[in-house]
């Protein structure tokens, strides 16, 4: 698609990979391992985000960015949907990393859809 003419700038994929790894490690590092719902959500979401970022680094596919964007949205709302919003450290971690992942995915999708804008 349009990505063929775009020189790969995988900075966004690296950002998503780092955020996925950080989210996976967050229960221990940030200290919310005592909440099983937050911990499981962090492990699963972090792992899926990291795997998709690695896949995008290896071979880009636009659908991966859409799924990663949805994961970013999920990270933002997960504390309230899953029910661990009262854990401030967990909620803040999910919110910050979710915003980064969402912005990274959205910017890469924008670059794919608007390659001429990068040429200027």
C-alpha positions, 0 to 999 in steps of 0.5 A, spaced: 500 500 500 502 507 501 507 504 506 511 501 500 513 508 498 514 511 505 521 510 508 520 506 514 521 510 520 519 505 526 520 509 532 513 509 533 513 501 533 519 501 538 515 506 542 509 501 542 514 495 544 517 499 550 510 501 552 508 494 552 514 491 556 513 497 561 506 495 562 508 487 563 513 489 568 509 495 571 506 490 577 512 489 580 516 496 578 510 500 580 507 496 586 500 493 584 502 486 584 497 485 590 491 487 585 490 480 581 485 484 576 490 490 574 496 485 574 493 480 569 490 486 565 497 489 565 501 482 563 496 480 557 495 487 554 503 488 555 504 482 552 500 483 546 502 490 545 509 488 545 508 482 540 504 486 535 510 491 535 515 486 534 511 484 528 510 491 525 518 492 526 519 485 522 514 486 517 509 492 517 502 491 516 497 496 517 492 492 521 497 491 526 497 499 527 489 499 528 490 493 533 495 497 537 491 503 537 485 499 540 490 496 545 492 504 547 485 506 548 484 499 552 489 501 556 486 508 557 479 505 559 481 499 563 482 501 570 475 503 570 472 497 566 476 492 569 475 495 576 482 497 579 481 505 578 482 506 585 489 503 585 492 510 583 499 507 581 496 502 576 491 507 573 496 512 572 501 507 569 495 504 564 493 511 562 500 514 561 502 508 557 496 508 553 496 515 551 503 513 548 501 507 545 495 510 542 499 517 539 504 512 536 499 508 532 495 514 530 502 517 528 504 511 524 497 510 521 497 518 519 504 517 516 502 511 512 495 514 509 499 521 508 506 519 505 506 526 501 506 530 507 513 527 509 516 528 503 515 536 504 
